[in-house]
Amino acid sequence: MPKLELTNQQIVELVAQLPPEQKRDALLNLAQGASARASQRMAAVEAQIRRVCAERRLDWDKMSQDERESFLDELVHEDRSCGT
């Protein structure tokens, strides 16, 4: 089957022409796909965080919410020098 190349604007215009029920279905399908990809990304990030915790002899599952937030804050800012 040939692949059809459309711009984002063309896609929006085509969806706008659909009857309301089909438009709703199209948008729900797109949203579900985006949600699935977001869940996959979140799972990958969580696995990386758990690995970094393990490397630092920390147990992510045993950490409180405050400990997790502090750990992530330190992780994000560890390359920054303070006071300069």
N, C-alpha and C positions, 0 to 999 in steps of 0.2 A: 504494500500500500504506500503510495507517495506521501511524503511528509509536507504538510502545509505550513508555511512560515507566515506568521501574523505578528503585527506590532501589538503592544499592550493596548493601545488606543482602539485598534480594530477589534480586539477581543472584547473590550468593554462595550463597544458599540453593538457587537453581535449579541452579547448577553442581554443588553438593554432592550433588544427587539423581541426577546422571548416572552411568551405568555407568563403571567405572574408565578404560576405553579412550577413551570420549567425553570424559570429564573431562580426561584427559591431552591430547587433541587441542585442546580448548577453551583450556586453559592455554598450550599451545605457540603457538597462534594469537595469543593476547593478548601473549605474550612477544615473538614475532616483530614484531608491530606496534610495541611499545614500543622494541625494538631499532632498527627502521628510523627511528623518529622521533628517537631519540637520535643516530643516525648523521647525520641531516639537521641536527640542531642543532649537532653537533660540526663539520660541514663549514662551516656558516654562521659559527661562532665563529672557526674557522681562517682563513676569508676575511677577517674583520674584523681579526684579529691581523696578517695579512700586509699589509693596507692601512695599519694604524697603523705597522708597521715601515717600509713604503715611504715614508710621510709623514716619518719620522724618518731617512730615508736608511740604513736597515738592511735586510739581506737575511736573512729568516727561514731560508731554506734553507741558508745558509752559516754560520749560528750554531751553536755547540756546544750540547749539552744544558744545560750550566751557564750559558751566555750567554742561552739562551732562558728559563731559570728566573729569572735575575736581571732580565731585561727584564720578564717578567710580574709579578714581585714589585714592581718599580718602578712599573709601570703601575697595579697594583692600589692601591698606597699613595701615588701621586703627589699626591693631594689632601690628604693628612694633613700637618700641620705637626709636625715633630720637635722635641723638647726643650721643649715648652710644656705 
